[in-house]
Amino acid sequence: MIRDRETLNLLLDNIARFVRERLIPNEEVVAETDEIPDDVVRDMKALGLFGLTVPEEYGGLQLTMEEEVLAMLELGRASPAFRSLIGTTVGIGSQGILFDGTEAQKRKYLPRMAAGELIASFALTEPGSGSDAASLRTTARRDGDHYVVNGTKRFITNAPQAGLFTLMARTDPAEKGAGGISAFIVEAGTPGISFGKRDKKMGQKGAHTCDVIFEDCRVPAENLIGGVEGRGFKTAMKVLDKGRIHIASICVAVAERMLDEALRYAMDRKQFGQPIAEFQLVQAMLADSKAEIYAARCMVLDAARRRDDGLPVSTEASCAKMFASEMCGRVADRAVQIFGGAGYMSEYGIERFYRDVRLFRIYEGTTQIQQIVIARNLLREARG
Ligand SMILES: Cc1cc2nc3c(=O)[nH]c(=O)nc-3n(C[C@H](O)[C@H](O)[C@H](O)COP(=O)(O)OP(=O)(O)OC[C@H]3O[C@@H](n4cnc5c(N)ncnc54)[C@H](O)[C@@H]3O)c2cc1C
């Protein structure tokens, strides 16, 4: 749903200019140093990027899902690491509070998130539970007006920078499945939290993950999201449904960028006396990429509009995330192929994207988990 086309166009133009003038020129620096320069982060805050999804009453821009997708289709044209820095605050780190938090929780945390003062992370995965998230073992035991948290969370995006975590932990040890899980807001400075070493990753340099370890960490009971135990898994799944549409839009944007680069290169590079873009076998790679990107773009926008209309989107979000992330992998592979030997050399930049986009098929639910969600929903509907 687009609320005000003129205001939205202004925002999209600003993001597109920011990507062109500030992010793309800094891509190599980020890849080499594994850090996003401070002045770029400052400009991201000034542009309001951390507050895209936070309601206006808490200081954000309150974008609808369709508007958020359109913003990500612009922002995602730069290296995915830039998006990753705002991604958890705009998405999985903040949305649990927004969907299910109490009014006091929203007032306390959302305005600082929207301003970019507080980076939010989402802490679900553990060493022993990834795809099978409902089997998580981190515990939160009630003790007076606190919960005592013990456990380890793994691969947590932005954990080294985070000011707070949306944490999923088991409050009911007798209930081994989803029903025993609750969601908490945990401030990063709380005693009893420590961090593992920064993970060395295949790609997305500049975006950081690490373990987050909780040892007798006392979290105020008022930080239980929504004030009700046992609802944390449902909160996490709602957050991930939305997050999957967001990630799918990033996949489309990066794929569009890679296709642009491959097309430019193919028109410039000559072999056998003519630009390689004139060869039909190269054209096939360009055409297949364009068609698949278009299909993914349509899916993402449709899923976003359905969500804005209040319709259930579990199936559509999984379809969009699965198709867009797999499509993005295929486009990356073709782009490297079109660049030939240069595609394998880091100075041309395309191999960096090839590595960066591999992640999209793994996190926020692997492709196999999306298949399971889609099939489960189909069967449930068919059985009535
Ligand atoms: C860079 C990065 C950032 C991340 N950021 C976060 C974050 O911010 N917060 C967070 O909570 N988590 C985060 N994660 C974790 C991520 O969501 C998980 O890695 C992902 O969900 C997969 O879990 P796993 O790694 O344990 O793999 P596993 O669950 O062990 O899966 C291994 C393989 O088995 C397959 N598989 C598993 N179960 C089935 C099944 N039932 N049927 C068929 N195949 C199956 C999977 O598809 C996969 O191919 C991040 C991961 C990475 C790499």
The ligand as an SDF file (V2000), in Angstrom:
LIG
                    3D

 53 58  0  0  0  0  0  0  0  0999 V2000
   25.8020  -14.6050    8.4250 C   0  0  0  0  0  0  0  0  0  0  0  0
   24.6740  -15.1560    9.2280 C   0  0  0  0  0  0  0  0  0  0  0  0
   23.8790  -14.3020    9.9650 C   0  0  0  0  0  0  0  0  0  0  0  0
   22.8530  -14.8060   10.7820 C   0  0  0  0  0  0  0  0  0  0  0  0
   22.1330  -13.9450   11.5700 N   0  0  0  0  0  0  0  0  0  0  0  0
   21.2560  -14.4530   12.4740 C   0  0  0  0  0  0  0  0  0  0  0  0
   20.6060  -13.5830   13.4120 C   0  0  0  0  0  0  0  0  0  0  0  0
   20.7720  -12.3480   13.3930 O   0  0  0  0  0  0  0  0  0  0  0  0
   19.7880  -14.1400   14.3440 N   0  0  0  0  0  0  0  0  0  0  0  0
   19.5580  -15.5000   14.4020 C   0  0  0  0  0  0  0  0  0  0  0  0
   18.8190  -15.9270   15.2820 O   0  0  0  0  0  0  0  0  0  0  0  0
   20.1530  -16.3340   13.5260 N   0  0  0  0  0  0  0  0  0  0  0  0
   21.0040  -15.8460   12.5690 C   0  0  0  0  0  0  0  0  0  0  0  0
   21.6260  -16.6910   11.6800 N   0  0  0  0  0  0  0  0  0  0  0  0
   21.3510  -18.1240   11.7490 C   0  0  0  0  0  0  0  0  0  0  0  0
   20.5950  -18.6610   10.5700 C   0  0  0  0  0  0  0  0  0  0  0  0
   19.2500  -18.2450   10.6030 O   0  0  0  0  0  0  0  0  0  0  0  0
   20.7690  -20.1920   10.5590 C   0  0  0  0  0  0  0  0  0  0  0  0
   22.1200  -20.4420   10.2230 O   0  0  0  0  0  0  0  0  0  0  0  0
   19.8240  -20.8910    9.6150 C   0  0  0  0  0  0  0  0  0  0  0  0
   18.4960  -20.7730   10.0450 O   0  0  0  0  0  0  0  0  0  0  0  0
   20.1780  -22.3760    9.4500 C   0  0  0  0  0  0  0  0  0  0  0  0
   20.3830  -23.0050   10.6790 O   0  0  0  0  0  0  0  0  0  0  0  0
   21.7190  -23.8680   10.9140 P   0  0  0  0  0  0  0  0  0  0  0  0
   22.8810  -23.0070   10.4960 O   0  0  0  0  0  0  0  0  0  0  0  0
   21.7130  -24.3950   12.2780 O   0  0  0  0  0  0  0  0  0  0  0  0
   21.6350  -25.0280    9.8660 O   0  0  0  0  0  0  0  0  0  0  0  0
   20.8500  -26.4920   10.0670 P   0  0  0  0  0  0  0  0  0  0  0  0
   19.5240  -26.1830   10.6480 O   0  0  0  0  0  0  0  0  0  0  0  0
   21.8020  -27.3360   10.8250 O   0  0  0  0  0  0  0  0  0  0  0  0
   20.7270  -26.9290    8.5990 O   0  0  0  0  0  0  0  0  0  0  0  0
   21.7680  -27.5580    7.8670 C   0  0  0  0  0  0  0  0  0  0  0  0
   21.1840  -28.0550    6.5390 C   0  0  0  0  0  0  0  0  0  0  0  0
   20.1400  -29.0190    6.8130 O   0  0  0  0  0  0  0  0  0  0  0  0
   18.9420  -28.6110    6.1740 C   0  0  0  0  0  0  0  0  0  0  0  0
   17.7960  -29.0100    6.9880 N   0  0  0  0  0  0  0  0  0  0  0  0
   17.5740  -28.7760    8.3090 C   0  0  0  0  0  0  0  0  0  0  0  0
   16.3960  -29.2680    8.6730 N   0  0  0  0  0  0  0  0  0  0  0  0
   15.8370  -29.8220    7.5700 C   0  0  0  0  0  0  0  0  0  0  0  0
   14.6040  -30.4940    7.3020 C   0  0  0  0  0  0  0  0  0  0  0  0
   13.6770  -30.6830    8.2520 N   0  0  0  0  0  0  0  0  0  0  0  0
   14.3710  -30.9300    6.0440 N   0  0  0  0  0  0  0  0  0  0  0  0
   15.2960  -30.7310    5.0580 C   0  0  0  0  0  0  0  0  0  0  0  0
   16.4620  -30.1000    5.2570 N   0  0  0  0  0  0  0  0  0  0  0  0
   16.7350  -29.6470    6.4870 C   0  0  0  0  0  0  0  0  0  0  0  0
   19.0600  -27.0980    6.0550 C   0  0  0  0  0  0  0  0  0  0  0  0
   18.2140  -26.5850    5.0290 O   0  0  0  0  0  0  0  0  0  0  0  0
   20.5290  -26.9490    5.7220 C   0  0  0  0  0  0  0  0  0  0  0  0
   20.7270  -27.1860    4.3610 O   0  0  0  0  0  0  0  0  0  0  0  0
   22.6150  -16.1990   10.8200 C   0  0  0  0  0  0  0  0  0  0  0  0
   23.3990  -17.0630   10.0390 C   0  0  0  0  0  0  0  0  0  0  0  0
   24.4120  -16.5560    9.2630 C   0  0  0  0  0  0  0  0  0  0  0  0
   25.2600  -17.5290    8.4700 C   0  0  0  0  0  0  0  0  0  0  0  0
  1  2  1  0
  2  3  1  0
  2 52  2  0
  3  4  2  0
  4  5  1  0
  4 50  1  0
  5  6  2  0
  6  7  1  0
  6 13  1  0
  7  8  2  0
  7  9  1  0
  9 10  1  0
 10 11  2  0
 10 12  1  0
 12 13  2  0
 13 14  1  0
 14 15  1  0
 14 50  1  0
 15 16  1  0
 16 17  1  0
 16 18  1  0
 18 19  1  0
 18 20  1  0
 20 21  1  0
 20 22  1  0
 22 23  1  0
 23 24  1  0
 24 25  2  0
 24 26  1  0
 24 27  1  0
 27 28  1  0
 28 29  2  0
 28 30  1  0
 28 31  1  0
 31 32  1  0
 32 33  1  0
 33 34  1  0
 33 48  1  0
 34 35  1  0
 35 36  1  0
 35 46  1  0
 36 37  1  0
 36 45  1  0
 37 38  2  0
 38 39  1  0
 39 40  1  0
 39 45  2  0
 40 41  1  0
 40 42  2  0
 42 43  1  0
 43 44  2  0
 44 45  1  0
 46 47  1  0
 46 48  1  0
 48 49  1  0
 50 51  2  0
 51 52  1  0
 52 53  1  0
M  END
$$$$
